Amino acid sequence: MKTLWAISAIAMMSAIGSSPAQADTVRAAIQKDMPSLMELYRDLHANPELSFQEFRTAAKLAAEARSLGFEVTEKVGQTGVVAVMKNGAGPVVMIRADMDGLPVDEQTGLPFASKARGTSKAGVETGIMHACGHDTHMSGWVGAARQLSANKDKWSGTLVMILQPAEEIGAGAKAMLDDGLYTRFPRPDYVIGFHDAAQFPAGMLGYSSGYALANVDSVDILVKGVGGHGAYPHTTKDPILLASRIVTSLQQLVSREIDPQDAAVVTVGSFHAGAKHNIIPDEAKLLLTVRSYSDETRKKLLDGIRRIAQGEAVAAGVPEDRMPVVTVAEDEFTPATYNTPELTKKMANLFKERFGENRVIETPPVMGGEDFSRFYRADKENVESLIFWVGGVPQADFDAAQKSGKGLPSLHSPFWAPDAEKVIATGAEALTAAALQLMPK
């Protein structure tokens, strides 16, 4: 996950009740299981693996699923795991957790902090950390798997639990789907997952109906010029000046071409050109992140980027054979995540009834990306989908930040250390309760 939102202070200040609306045997069983789940969490946290390198993680959790009676298939979409449990007639519910860590050097100071190192996709040797909380997702996934396997008398249908690789590079869900997730295994009627959140207290739940996360595109613009001596600029076509004009003009896409009520982002994250004071280079390179919700707005933005780059080059008198090259990294595209309204409403009501109104809040959509989106988009006609948030900020840290006005570590921060016990317990219970309601006996 690439970013989250800022929820209103009023919503975040809602107290987390210690006496939920409905306590039952599932909650008691999860609490009894927490020492084991926390031991698993600490192991996963200390031993993170990068995208498509989740070999140890996948093997460990596949063994756990087998021990619970699931039929387990490994190496789906390279390192993914699919665990299937058939339990009579009924719907197919798929529960997903993501496995990969990030190329981040951990600085939390936790006694079980990661010391792992590896080589990133960019070829950089780096530390590795579960800075996005995927270790809590996997531990909550295991907690739910244990409860559902132990309570087969309470549900009927087919449970498909998947461990997805490479969420952080937006490639794992597509890899699993391309490897037959919906053809080799039971096709889901419902897909559910959760993500920890760094903006509200641990144990709270958040949900969005409709669009929840954005389309995320990476766009490269190679701006070509005619280089020369800095003392004789009239003999050149300066790509730095041209690229600067492109950067400025790109800002009009959102401010003047997109409906003000339709969210969109165009950010130039890198501008690189030249190597010496007195040389006008031949080229400049721009790297952009482009974010939207609907496919229509995405197309407007990408078409607009191409048009602006071409138009500014023409205005600058660049020769036709030196026009800018705009490349959209389609292999890195993360589609917008859509929470189907009917399922979202049903689960929101369930969570409020189970955890209490004060622990469940509706949150605005965010401009972060999550390839969980692909599970719905792969079969929109037949699949209902929901990803929800579980707050991870330790209550004391949240209260101190509210009082002082200081910021809190975000996801992807080397300092992100959630209250894992509350995240895992809440996530495991919410996933279990959701499956039980969707697959009634």
C-alpha positions in Angstrom: 0.0 0.0 0.0 1.4 3.3 -1.0 -0.4 5.8 1.2 -3.4 6.4 3.4 -5.8 9.3 4.4 -6.2 11.8 7.1 -9.5 11.1 8.9 -11.2 14.0 10.7 -10.0 14.4 14.3 -13.5 14.1 15.6 -14.0 10.7 14.0 -10.6 9.5 15.2 -11.3 10.6 18.8 -14.1 8.1 19.1 -13.3 6.0 22.1 -12.6 2.3 21.6 -14.9 0.5 23.9 -13.5 -2.4 25.9 -17.0 -4.0 26.2 -18.1 -4.8 22.6 -21.7 -5.2 21.7 -21.5 -9.0 21.3 -19.0 -11.2 23.0 -19.1 -14.8 21.9 -17.1 -18.0 21.7 -15.2 -16.9 18.6 -13.8 -13.8 20.4 -12.9 -15.9 23.4 -11.2 -18.5 21.3 -9.1 -15.8 19.4 -8.1 -14.3 22.7 -6.9 -17.7 23.9 -5.0 -18.1 20.7 -3.3 -14.7 20.9 0.0 -15.9 22.5 0.5 -18.3 19.5 -0.6 -15.6 17.0 1.8 -13.1 18.5 4.7 -15.6 18.4 3.9 -16.1 14.7 3.7 -12.3 14.2 7.1 -11.7 15.8 8.6 -14.4 13.6 7.1 -12.9 10.4 8.2 -9.4 11.4 11.7 -10.5 12.1 12.0 -12.4 8.8 10.4 -10.3 6.0 10.9 -11.0 2.4 10.7 -8.8 -0.7 8.1 -9.0 -3.5 8.1 -12.4 -5.3 10.8 -13.6 -2.8 8.4 -14.7 -0.1 9.7 -18.3 -0.1 10.1 -18.8 3.7 6.9 -17.0 4.5 4.8 -18.9 2.0 6.2 -22.3 3.1 5.6 -21.5 6.8 2.0 -20.4 6.3 1.2 -23.2 3.8 2.2 -25.7 6.4 -0.1 -24.0 9.0 -3.0 -24.2 6.5 -2.4 -27.9 5.8 -2.3 -28.6 9.5 -5.8 -27.1 9.8 -7.2 -29.4 7.1 -7.1 -27.1 4.1 -6.2 -28.4 0.6 -3.1 -26.3 -0.1 -1.4 -25.3 -3.4 1.8 -23.4 -3.4 3.6 -21.4 -6.1 0.5 -19.9 -7.5 1.6 -16.7 -9.2 5.2 -17.5 -8.4 5.1 -17.5 -4.6 1.4 -17.3 -3.8 -0.5 -19.9 -1.7 -4.1 -21.0 -2.1 -5.8 -23.0 0.7 -9.3 -24.5 0.0 -11.7 -26.0 2.5 -15.0 -27.4 1.1 -17.8 -27.7 3.7 -21.0 -28.5 1.9 -23.2 -26.5 -0.3 -23.1 -22.7 -0.2 -21.2 -19.7 -1.5 -17.5 -19.4 -2.1 -15.8 -16.9 0.2 -12.2 -15.9 -0.5 -10.1 -14.3 2.2 -6.8 -12.6 1.2 -3.7 -11.5 3.0 -0.5 -10.1 1.4 3.0 -11.3 2.3 5.7 -9.1 1.0 7.9 -6.6 3.0 9.4 -3.4 1.8 13.0 -2.3 1.0 13.2 -0.3 4.2 15.8 -0.3 7.0 13.8 -0.8 10.2 14.3 1.8 13.0 11.5 0.8 15.4 13.8 -0.4 18.2 11.6 -3.5 18.7 13.4 -6.5 20.3 12.3 -8.5 17.2 13.1 -5.8 14.7 14.1 -7.1 11.2 17.8 -7.4 10.4 17.0 -9.0 7.0 18.7 -7.7 3.9 18.1 -8.3 0.2 18.1 -6.9 -3.3 15.2 -4.8 -4.4 13.6 -4.9 -7.9 15.7 -1.9 -8.8 18.9 -3.9 -8.0 19.7 -2.1 -4.8 21.0 -3.9 -1.8 18.8 -2.9 1.1 17.3 -3.7 4.5 13.8 -5.3 4.5 11.0 -4.5 6.8 7.2 -5.1 7.2 6.7 -1.4 7.2 3.2 -1.8 5.7 1.9 -4.2 8.3 1.6 -7.3 6.1 2.8 -9.3 9.0 -0.3 -8.3 10.9 -2.4 -9.2 7.9 -1.0 -12.7 7.7 -1.3 -13.3 11.4 -4.9 -12.2 11.4 -5.5 -14.5 8.3 -4.1 -17.4 10.3 -6.3 -16.5 13.3 -9.4 -16.6 11.0 -8.3 -19.8 9.4 -8.0 -21.5 12.7 -11.4 -20.3 13.9 -13.2 -21.3 10.7 -11.6 -24.7 10.6 -12.5 -25.3 14.2 -16.2 -24.2 13.6 -17.2 -26.0 10.5 -20.5 -26.8 12.1 -21.4 -23.1 11.9 -20.9 -22.5 8.2 -21.6 -24.2 4.9 -19.9 -23.4 1.6 -16.3 -23.2 0.3 -13.6 -21.2 1.9 -10.7 -20.1 -0.2 -7.9 -18.5 1.7 -5.1 -17.0 -0.3 -1.7 -15.6 0.5 -0.7 -13.1 -2.1 2.8 -12.1 -3.1 4.1 -8.8 -4.4 1.4 -6.3 -3.3 4.0 -3.6 -2.8 4.9 -3.6 -6.5 1.3 -4.0 -7.6 2.0 -7.3 -9.4 1.0 -10.2 -7.1 -2.8 -10.3 -7.6 -2.4 -10.3 -11.4 0.2 -13.0 -11.2 -2.1 -15.2 -9.2 -5.1 -14.5 -11.5 -2.9 -15.2 -14.6 -1.9 -18.5 -13.0 -5.5 -19.7 -12.8 -6.7 -18.4 -9.4 -10.3 -18.3 -10.8 -10.0 -21.3 -13.1 -7.9 -23.9 -11.1 -9.7 -23.1 -7.9 -13.3 -22.3 -6.8 -14.3 -19.0 -8.2 -15.4 -16.7 -5.3 -18.7 -15.0 -4.8 -17.2 -12.8 -2.1 -13.6 -11.5 -1.7 -12.6 -10.0 1.7 -9.4 -8.6 3.2 -8.2 -6.0 5.6 -5.3 -3.5 5.9 -3.8 -2.0 9.0 -4.1 1.8 9.2 -1.7 4.3 10.6 -4.2 7.1 11.1 -6.5 6.0 13.9 -6.2 4.0 17.1 -5.6 0.3 17.2 -8.7 -1.9 17.2 -10.9 0.5 15.3 -12.4 -0.5 12.0 -12.9 1.7 8.9 -14.7 1.1 5.7 -15.4 3.0 2.4 -18.3 2.1 0.1 -17.6 2.3 -3.6 -14.2 3.5 -4.6 -11.8 3.0 -1.7 -8.3 3.3 -3.3 -7.1 4.7 -6.5 -5.8 3.8 -9.9 -2.1 4.2 -9.7 0.0 4.8 -12.9 3.7 5.4 -13.2 4.5 7.5 -16.3 8.0 8.3 -17.7 8.5 11.3 -20.0 11.7 11.4 -22.0 12.1 15.0 -23.2 14.4 15.3 -26.1 16.3 18.4 -27.1 19.4 19.5 -29.0 22.3 19.9 -26.7 25.2 22.3 -26.9 27.4 24.8 -25.0 25.7 26.8 -22.3 27.3 30.0 -23.6 25.5 29.6 -27.0 21.9 28.6 -26.1 20.6 29.9 -29.4 22.3 26.9 -31.1 20.3 24.4 -29.0 16.8 23.3 -28.1 17.0 23.2 -24.3 15.3 20.1 -22.9 15.5 21.4 -19.3 13.5 24.5 -20.2 11.0 22.4 -22.2 10.7 19.8 -19.4 10.0 22.7 -17.0 7.2 24.0 -19.2 5.8 20.5 -19.3 5.9 20.2 -15.5 4.1 23.5 -15.2 1.5 22.8 -17.8 0.7 19.4 -16.4 -0.8 21.1 -13.4 -3.7 22.4 -15.5 -4.9 18.8 -16.1 -6.4 18.5 -12.6 -7.2 22.1 -12.0 -8.9 22.9 -15.4 -9.7 19.7 -17.2 -11.1 17.3 -14.5 -14.4 17.9 -12.8 -13.6 19.5 -9.4 -15.7 16.7 -7.7 -13.7 14.0 -9.4 -10.5 13.4 -7.5 -7.2 13.1 -9.4 -3.5 13.6 -8.8 -0.6 14.2 -11.2 2.7 14.5 -9.4 6.2 14.8 -10.9 8.4 12.9 -8.5 11.7 13.1 -10.4 13.3 15.6 -12.8 16.7 14.6 -14.0 18.8 16.3 -16.7 22.4 17.3 -17.4 25.7 16.7 -15.7 27.7 20.0 -15.9 27.2 23.7 -15.4 28.0 24.8 -18.9 26.4 22.1 -21.0 22.9 22.1 -22.3 22.0 18.4 -22.4 20.3 16.4 -25.1 17.6 15.0 -22.8 15.7 15.4 -19.6 13.7 12.7 -17.8 10.5 13.2 -15.8 9.0 10.5 -13.6 5.3 10.9 -12.7 2.7 9.2 -10.5 -0.8 9.6 -11.7 -3.8 8.7 -9.6 -7.6 8.6 -10.2 -10.6 6.5 -9.5 -12.7 5.9 -12.6 -11.2 4.4 -15.8 -12.6 7.4 -17.7 -10.7 9.9 -15.6 -7.6 7.8 -15.8 -7.8 7.9 -19.6 -8.3 11.7 -19.6 -5.2 12.2 -17.5 -2.9 9.9 -19.5 -4.2 11.3 -22.8 -3.7 14.8 -21.4 -0.1 14.1 -20.4 0.7 12.9 -23.9 -1.0 16.0 -25.5 0.8 18.5 -23.2 4.2 16.9 -23.7 3.7 17.0 -27.5 2.2 20.4 -27.6 5.0 22.1 -25.5 7.6 20.5 -27.7 5.9 21.8 -30.8 5.7 25.3 -29.2 9.4 25.1 -28.4 10.3 24.4 -32.0 11.7 20.9 -31.3 12.2 18.9 -34.5 9.6 16.2 -35.3 12.1 13.5 -34.8 12.9 14.8 -31.3 9.3 14.8 -29.9 9.0 13.7 -26.2 8.4 10.0 -25.5 5.7 9.3 -23.0 5.7 5.8 -21.5 3.0 4.4 -19.2 4.3 1.5 -17.1 1.3 -0.8 -17.7 3.0 -3.7 -15.9 3.1 -1.5 -12.8 -0.5 -0.2 -13.1 -2.6 -0.8 -10.0 -6.4 -0.5 -10.7 -8.7 1.4 -8.4 -10.2 -0.7 -5.6 -14.0 -0.8 -5.5 -15.9 -2.0 -2.5 -19.2 -3.2 -3.7 -21.9 -1.2 -1.9 -24.2 -4.1 -0.9 -21.5 -6.2 0.7 -19.9 -3.1 2.3 -23.2 -2.2 3.9 -23.8 -5.7 5.1 -20.3 -6.0 6.7 -20.5 -2.5 8.2 -23.7 -3.4 9.9 -22.1 -6.7 11.1 -19.1 -4.9 12.5 -21.1 -2.2 14.3 -23.3 -4.9 15.9 -20.3 -7.0 16.9 -17.7 -4.4 17.9 -19.9 -1.5 18.8 -20.8 1.7 16.9 -17.9 3.6 18.5 -15.3 1.2 17.0 -16.5 1.4 13.4 -16.2 4.5 11.2 -16.9 5.3 7.5 -13.8 6.7 6.0 -13.2 8.7 2.8 -11.5 7.0 -0.2 -7.8 7.5 -0.5 -5.3 8.0 -3.3 -3.2 5.0 -2.3 -3.1 1.9 -4.4 -3.9 -1.7 -3.6 -3.9 -4.6 -6.1 -6.6 -6.3 -4.1 -8.7 -4.4 -6.7 -8.0 -7.0 -9.3 -10.0 -9.8 -7.6 -13.2 -7.8 -8.2 -12.2 -6.5 -11.6 -11.5 -10.0 -12.9 -15.2 -10.9 -12.6 -17.3 -7.8 -11.9 -20.5 -9.6 -12.8 -20.2 -12.3 -10.1 -17.9 -11.1 -7.4 -18.6 -8.8 -4.4 -15.6 -7.3 -2.8 -14.5 -5.5 0.4 -11.2 -4.4 1.9 -11.6 -2.7 5.3 -9.1 -1.0 7.6 -8.1 -2.0 11.1 -6.5 0.8 13.1 -2.9 0.2 14.3 -1.8 3.3 16.2 -1.1 2.5 19.9 -3.7 4.4 21.9 -1.1 6.2 24.0 0.8 7.4 20.9 -2.4 8.5 19.3 -3.5 10.5 22.4 0.0 12.1 22.7 -0.1 13.1 19.0 -3.5 14.6 19.3 -2.4 16.6 22.3 0.9 17.8 20.9 -0.1 18.2 17.2 2.9 16.2 16.1 2.6 13.7 13.3 2.6 9.9 13.6 4.7 7.4 11.6 2.9 6.5 8.4 2.8 3.2 6.7 6.1 2.6 4.9 7.9 4.5 7.6 10.9 2.8 9.2 9.4 3.8 12.5 5.9 2.2 11.9 5.3 -0.2 14.9 1.5 -0.9 15.2 -0.2 -2.3 18.3 0.0 -5.7 16.6 -2.0 -7.5 19.2 -5.1 -5.3 18.7 -4.7 -5.3 14.9 -4.4 -9.1 14.7 -7.2 -9.9 17.2 -9.6 -7.4 15.5 -8.7 -8.5 12.0 -9.0 -12.2 12.8 -12.4 -11.7 14.5 -13.7 -9.5 11.7 -12.7 -11.9 9.0 -14.1 -14.9 10.9 -17.4 -13.1 11.6 -17.7 -12.0 7.9 -17.2 -15.5 6.6 -19.7 -17.0 9.1 -22.4 -14.4 8.1 -21.7 -15.0 4.4 -21.8 -18.8 4.7 -24.6 -19.5 7.1 -25.2 -23.2 8.0 
